[in-house]
């Protein structure tokens, strides 16, 4: 091994140590493993139930209380689950049960869960849930999780976001086969690449189910999967109208900045700007940058103004307190903005958007005009990000 190769190998090892340390510090003392999703039959009238429809590239589990593993399936699979949030839930947190299934009075608990047979059943489930909403409110809210995420973590984190933000849309979780360990970075990025066709199919199925708009929140490596899929759709002979998409929010994007620029060049400047949540103190993305040869990641890019010029509205969360890795600040969505539910349901430019922007106009107008804007949270406008969701 020559000196250059040995030096690079040493850098990669050190980078993985940094990444592992950052994410271990950010995680729970004990992460949910096989058997942690047992159904609770205990009554708790004050708990809030949320039905989550699931599309996944994970293999089904054979262990009770597990549902899906970290292994890759040969084809897309589907499920539905109802998760309850305890009455005293603290925004931004997941109250994990110490012993499954937990107490619905104090913990997140699984109330029901089951597999869906196929795509037809998935679409039928979506149509049933959409029909419960009034016309104009029949939207899907899709979440694509990031690296090092186990199935229970993806399910409960999405439920937390939905509950905190009081999202009125139909919640849909797209969960790809993350290995769920800090040493699985390469496995995870390959799993994300493998999941592109499945995510495209899911987006098409959501559109075919009658969703008036599809709002998307992607986190970390999930943003890479999402943008690759949107690029794939844009060059397909059977494209998907951009009118079907609402807000597309990229939280802590784990994407090479040069790749991000190339993706935008290929797909074209979005008619409606991406909403990008960045934090310059994100330790996990710093480690990812080291692993990737020192190239900056979009989620901690030092020139957010350039991202805005590319057609994004950038929300700088550096001043917001986060976990010890500062990689999951999007989970504090109720603190970033309490009015997500109001903004998500309106489809006309400026509807129910009252917060002034740094430029003197309404925040909702920014996304309608395609303005190049960088907002700092919480020093500038605490509710700015949420006011952007769903505006036209």
C-alpha positions in Angstrom: 0.0 0.0 0.0 1.5 3.4 -1.0 1.6 6.4 1.2 -1.3 8.2 -0.5 -3.6 5.1 -0.2 -2.6 4.5 3.4 -3.3 8.1 4.3 -6.7 8.0 2.6 -7.6 4.7 4.3 -6.7 6.3 7.7 -8.8 9.3 6.9 -11.8 7.1 6.1 -11.4 5.1 9.3 -11.2 8.3 11.3 -14.2 9.7 9.5 -16.3 6.7 10.4 -15.2 7.1 14.1 -16.4 10.7 14.0 -19.7 9.7 12.3 -20.3 6.9 14.8 -19.5 9.1 17.8 -21.8 11.8 16.6 -24.7 9.5 15.9 -24.3 7.4 19.0 -24.4 10.6 21.1 -27.5 11.7 19.3 -29.4 8.4 19.7 -31.2 6.8 22.6 -29.3 4.8 25.2 -31.2 1.7 23.9 -32.4 1.7 20.3 -35.6 -0.3 19.4 -34.7 -3.8 18.0 -36.7 -6.9 17.0 -39.9 -7.3 18.9 -40.2 -3.7 20.0 -43.4 -3.1 18.0 -45.9 -5.0 20.1 -49.5 -3.9 19.9 -51.0 -2.3 23.1 -54.6 -3.1 23.9 -54.7 -0.8 26.9 -57.2 2.0 26.8 -56.2 5.6 26.9 -58.8 8.1 25.8 -56.6 11.1 25.9 -53.9 9.7 23.6 -53.9 10.8 20.0 -54.0 8.1 17.3 -52.3 8.6 13.9 -52.8 6.1 11.0 -49.6 5.8 8.9 -49.7 4.1 5.5 -46.4 2.5 4.6 -44.5 1.6 1.5 -41.2 -0.1 1.9 -38.3 -1.9 0.3 -37.5 -3.8 3.5 -38.0 -7.5 4.0 -40.9 -8.7 6.1 -39.9 -10.0 9.5 -40.5 -13.4 10.9 -40.1 -12.2 14.5 -43.3 -11.1 16.2 -43.5 -7.4 16.9 -41.0 -6.5 14.2 -42.9 -6.3 10.9 -39.9 -5.2 8.7 -36.2 -5.9 9.0 -33.1 -4.0 7.8 -32.7 -6.4 4.8 -33.6 -5.5 1.2 -36.8 -7.0 -0.3 -37.0 -8.1 -3.9 -40.0 -5.8 -4.5 -42.0 -3.0 -2.9 -44.2 -4.0 0.1 -47.0 -2.2 1.9 -48.5 -2.0 5.4 -50.6 0.3 7.6 -50.1 1.1 11.3 -51.8 3.2 13.9 -49.6 4.8 16.5 -50.8 6.6 19.6 -49.0 9.7 21.1 -49.4 10.2 24.9 -51.3 13.2 26.3 -48.2 14.7 27.9 -46.0 14.3 24.8 -43.2 16.9 24.5 -42.8 18.3 21.0 -39.7 17.1 19.2 -39.4 14.0 21.4 -40.4 10.4 21.1 -41.5 8.9 24.4 -40.1 5.4 23.8 -41.6 2.7 26.0 -39.1 1.1 28.3 -40.7 -2.2 27.9 -42.9 -3.0 24.8 -45.7 -2.4 24.2 -45.6 0.5 26.6 -48.2 2.5 28.3 -50.3 4.7 26.0 -50.7 7.2 28.9 -47.0 7.9 28.9 -45.4 6.3 25.8 -45.7 6.1 22.0 -47.5 2.8 21.5 -48.6 0.8 18.5 -52.3 0.3 18.5 -52.7 -1.7 15.3 -50.7 -2.8 12.3 -51.0 -5.1 9.3 -49.6 -5.8 5.9 -51.4 -4.7 2.7 -51.6 -7.3 0.0 -50.3 -5.3 -3.0 -50.3 -2.0 -4.9 -54.0 -2.3 -5.5 -54.6 -2.6 -1.7 -52.2 0.3 -1.1 -54.1 2.6 -3.5 -57.4 1.5 -2.0 -56.2 2.3 1.5 -55.1 5.8 0.2 -58.4 6.4 -1.4 -60.3 5.5 1.7 -58.2 7.8 3.9 -58.4 10.7 1.3 -62.1 10.3 1.2 -62.3 11.2 4.9 -60.9 14.7 4.1 -62.9 17.4 2.4 -62.1 18.4 -1.2 -59.2 20.8 -1.1 -57.7 19.0 1.9 -57.1 15.6 0.2 -53.4 15.7 0.3 -50.7 13.1 1.0 -47.7 13.9 3.2 -44.8 11.6 2.4 -41.8 11.1 4.7 -38.5 9.6 3.4 -36.1 8.9 6.3 -32.4 9.0 6.4 -29.3 6.9 7.1 -29.0 4.6 10.1 -32.7 4.3 10.7 -34.5 1.2 11.8 -38.1 0.6 11.0 -39.6 1.4 14.4 -37.5 4.6 14.5 -38.8 5.7 11.1 -42.4 4.9 12.1 -42.3 6.7 15.4 -40.3 9.7 14.2 -42.8 10.3 11.4 -45.7 10.0 13.8 -44.0 12.5 16.1 -43.7 15.0 13.2 -47.3 14.5 12.2 -48.5 14.9 15.7 -46.4 18.0 16.5 -47.3 19.7 13.3 -50.9 18.7 13.4 -50.7 17.6 9.8 -54.2 17.1 8.3 -53.0 15.2 5.2 -52.8 11.4 4.8 -49.4 10.4 6.3 -47.4 8.1 4.1 -44.0 6.6 5.2 -41.6 5.5 2.6 -39.0 3.4 4.4 -36.1 2.0 2.5 -33.7 -0.7 3.7 -31.3 1.2 6.0 -29.0 -1.1 7.9 -29.7 0.7 11.1 -26.1 0.9 12.3 -23.5 3.6 12.1 -21.1 1.3 10.2 -23.6 0.7 7.4 -23.1 3.9 5.5 -22.1 2.2 2.3 -24.8 -0.4 2.6 -27.3 2.4 3.2 -26.3 4.5 0.2 -26.5 1.4 -2.0 -30.0 0.6 -0.5 -31.1 4.2 -1.2 -30.0 3.8 -4.8 -31.8 0.5 -5.1 -35.0 2.1 -3.8 -35.3 4.7 -6.6 -37.7 2.7 -8.7 -39.8 1.8 -5.7 -40.1 5.5 -4.6 -41.0 6.5 -8.1 -43.7 3.8 -8.1 -45.0 5.1 -4.7 -45.2 8.6 -6.0 -47.1 7.5 -9.1 -49.5 5.4 -6.9 -50.2 8.4 -4.6 -51.0 10.5 -7.6 -53.2 7.7 -9.0 -55.0 7.3 -5.7 -56.5 10.8 -6.0 -54.2 12.9 -3.8 -54.7 16.5 -4.9 -51.1 17.3 -3.8 -48.2 15.4 -2.5 -46.1 17.2 0.1 -42.7 15.6 0.8 -40.3 15.8 3.8 -37.0 13.9 3.3 -34.2 13.7 5.8 -30.5 13.2 5.5 -29.7 10.4 3.0 -33.4 10.2 2.2 -33.0 13.6 0.4 -30.4 11.9 -2.0 -32.9 9.1 -2.7 -35.7 11.7 -3.3 -33.7 13.9 -5.7 -32.4 10.9 -7.6 -36.0 9.7 -8.0 -37.3 13.1 -9.1 -34.5 13.3 -11.7 -35.5 9.8 -12.9 -39.1 10.9 -13.3 -38.1 14.1 -15.1 -36.3 12.1 -17.8 -38.9 9.4 -18.1 -41.2 9.3 -21.2 -44.1 9.1 -18.8 -43.4 12.1 -16.6 -45.4 13.1 -13.5 -46.8 16.6 -13.6 -45.1 19.0 -11.2 -48.6 20.3 -10.4 -49.1 17.1 -8.3 -46.3 18.1 -5.9 -46.8 20.6 -3.1 -44.0 21.5 -0.8 -40.8 19.5 -1.1 -38.7 19.9 2.1 -35.1 18.6 2.3 -33.9 18.4 5.9 -30.2 18.1 6.6 -29.5 16.9 3.0 -26.7 14.4 2.9 -25.9 15.2 -0.8 -22.6 16.2 -2.4 -23.0 19.9 -3.3 -21.7 19.3 -6.8 -24.1 16.4 -7.3 -27.0 18.6 -6.1 -26.1 21.3 -8.6 -25.9 18.7 -11.4 -29.3 17.3 -10.4 -30.9 20.7 -10.6 -29.3 21.4 -14.0 -30.7 18.2 -15.3 -34.2 18.5 -13.9 -34.4 22.3 -14.3 -35.0 25.0 -11.9 -38.1 24.0 -9.9 -41.2 26.1 -10.5 -41.7 26.0 -6.8 -38.5 26.3 -4.8 -37.3 23.4 -2.7 -37.4 24.2 1.0 -33.9 23.3 2.4 -33.3 23.0 6.2 -29.6 23.4 6.9 -27.4 23.6 10.0 -23.8 24.6 9.8 -23.0 22.7 13.1 -24.3 19.3 11.8 -21.6 16.9 13.0 -23.0 13.9 11.2 -22.8 15.7 7.9 -19.3 16.9 8.7 -18.3 13.2 9.1 -20.1 12.4 5.8 -18.1 15.1 4.1 -14.9 13.5 5.3 -15.9 10.1 4.1 -16.8 11.6 0.7 -13.4 13.1 0.0 -14.0 16.4 1.8 -16.8 17.6 -0.4 -19.4 19.7 1.4 -22.8 18.3 2.0 -25.8 20.5 1.1 -27.2 20.3 4.7 -24.2 22.2 6.1 -23.1 24.1 3.1 -21.3 27.3 4.0 -22.8 29.4 1.3 -26.6 29.1 1.7 -27.1 32.2 -0.5 -25.8 30.1 -3.5 -28.4 27.4 -2.7 -31.0 30.1 -2.8 -29.8 31.2 -6.2 -30.2 27.7 -7.5 -33.9 27.9 -6.7 -34.3 27.1 -3.1 -35.7 28.7 0.0 -33.1 28.0 2.7 -34.0 27.8 6.4 -30.8 28.1 8.5 -31.4 26.2 11.8 -27.9 26.7 13.1 -29.1 28.8 16.0 -31.7 26.2 17.0 -30.7 23.7 19.7 -30.7 20.1 18.5 -29.4 16.7 19.5 -25.7 16.3 20.2 -25.0 15.6 16.5 -27.3 18.5 15.4 -28.5 16.2 12.6 -32.2 15.9 13.5 -33.3 19.5 14.1 -36.2 19.0 11.7 -37.8 16.9 14.5 -38.3 20.1 16.5 -40.8 21.1 13.8 -43.3 22.3 16.4 -40.8 24.7 17.7 -39.6 25.8 14.3 -43.2 26.7 13.5 -46.5 25.8 15.2 -48.8 26.4 12.2 -47.9 23.6 9.7 -51.4 22.3 9.7 -52.9 25.6 8.6 -50.3 26.1 5.9 -50.5 22.6 4.5 -54.2 22.7 3.7 -54.2 25.9 1.6 -53.6 25.8 -2.1 -53.8 29.4 -3.2 -50.9 31.9 -3.1 -50.8 33.7 0.2 -53.8 31.8 1.8 -53.6 32.0 5.6 -50.0 33.2 5.4 -49.7 36.2 7.8 -46.0 36.2 8.9 -43.9 39.0 7.3 -40.8 38.0 5.5 -37.3 39.6 5.9 -38.0 41.4 2.6 -41.3 42.9 3.8 -43.7 40.6 2.0 -45.5 37.5 3.2 -43.5 34.3 3.4 -46.1 32.4 1.3 -45.5 34.9 -1.5 -41.8 34.0 -1.6 -42.4 30.5 -2.8 -45.0 31.7 -5.3 -42.6 34.2 -6.8 -39.7 31.8 -6.7 -37.7 34.3 -4.7 -34.2 33.6 -3.6 -34.3 33.8 0.2 -32.3 32.6 3.2 -34.1 32.7 6.5 -32.4 32.3 9.8 -34.3 30.5 12.6 -34.9 31.4 15.4 -33.3 34.8 15.1 -35.4 36.0 12.1 -38.9 34.5 11.9 -39.6 31.5 14.1 -42.7 30.4 12.0 -41.3 31.0 8.6 -40.7 27.4 7.5 -44.2 26.3 8.3 -45.8 29.2 6.5 -44.2 28.1 3.3 -45.5 24.5 3.5 -48.4 24.1 1.1 -48.5 27.7 -0.1 -49.0 28.4 -3.8 
